[in-house]
Amino acid sequence: MANLNDEMGAVKDELDDVRELLREELPAQFDFDVTVGNIAYNANTNSISATAEPSSEARDQLSERFGGVSVSAEGALEFEFRFTSDPEADDYSA
């Protein structure tokens, strides 16, 4: 049986992998430049939340796309991704 430090290290590594994936994949979902901001794990809901904010060039990109209209890009979008688990993979027996 693995000790608690090993288990916590494995969880941290998995969360780091998810954070890296979100930083790579989330901006690809937009037709304009965004910056991925805060990424936080919530143990109560077993989820990760991430914010995406329009980059400094996003207003110009959107203005150009819509024919020169004035674009205001205030605030951030927040996403929450919930983890799912495979009951067969969860083996808590000693």
C-alpha positions in Angstrom: 0.0 0.0 0.0 1.3 3.4 -0.9 1.9 5.9 1.8 0.0 9.2 2.0 2.9 11.3 0.6 3.0 9.1 -2.5 -0.8 9.5 -3.0 -0.7 13.2 -2.5 2.2 13.5 -5.0 0.3 11.5 -7.6 -2.8 13.8 -7.1 -0.6 16.9 -7.5 1.0 15.5 -10.6 -2.4 14.8 -12.1 -3.7 18.3 -11.3 -0.6 19.8 -12.8 -1.3 17.8 -16.0 -4.9 19.1 -16.1 -3.8 22.7 -15.6 -1.2 22.4 -18.4 -3.9 20.9 -20.7 -6.3 23.7 -19.9 -3.7 26.3 -20.6 -3.1 24.7 -24.0 -6.6 23.7 -25.0 -8.9 26.5 -23.7 -7.6 29.3 -25.9 -8.1 27.1 -29.0 -11.9 27.2 -28.4 -12.1 30.9 -29.2 -11.9 32.8 -32.5 -9.9 35.5 -30.8 -6.9 35.6 -28.5 -7.6 34.9 -24.8 -5.3 34.6 -21.8 -6.0 31.7 -19.4 -5.9 33.2 -15.9 -6.5 31.5 -12.6 -6.9 27.7 -12.5 -8.1 26.3 -9.2 -9.0 22.9 -7.9 -12.1 22.6 -5.7 -12.0 19.4 -3.6 -15.6 19.8 -2.4 -17.0 19.4 -5.9 -14.0 17.5 -7.4 -13.7 20.1 -10.2 -11.3 22.6 -11.6 -12.3 26.2 -12.5 -10.4 28.3 -15.0 -10.9 31.9 -16.2 -10.3 33.1 -19.8 -9.9 36.8 -20.5 -9.7 38.5 -23.9 -6.1 39.4 -24.6 -5.0 42.9 -25.5 -5.4 42.1 -29.2 -8.8 40.5 -28.9 -10.7 43.8 -29.3 -8.8 44.6 -32.6 -9.4 41.0 -33.9 -13.1 41.2 -33.1 -13.5 44.7 -34.5 -11.8 43.6 -37.7 -14.0 40.5 -38.0 -17.2 42.4 -37.5 -16.3 45.1 -40.0 -14.7 47.8 -37.8 -17.4 48.1 -35.1 -16.2 49.3 -31.7 -15.7 46.3 -29.3 -15.6 46.4 -25.6 -14.1 43.3 -23.9 -14.5 43.7 -20.2 -14.4 40.9 -17.6 -13.6 37.2 -17.8 -15.3 34.0 -18.6 -15.2 31.3 -15.9 -15.4 27.6 -16.7 -15.9 24.7 -14.3 -14.8 21.3 -15.3 -15.9 18.4 -13.1 -13.8 15.2 -12.8 -15.5 11.9 -13.4 -14.3 8.6 -12.1 -14.5 5.1 -13.3 -15.9 3.0 -10.4 -13.9 0.0 -11.6 -10.7 2.0 -11.4 -11.3 3.1 -7.9 -9.8 0.4 -5.8 -9.6 1.5 -2.1 -9.0 -2.0 -0.7 -5.8 -2.6 1.2 
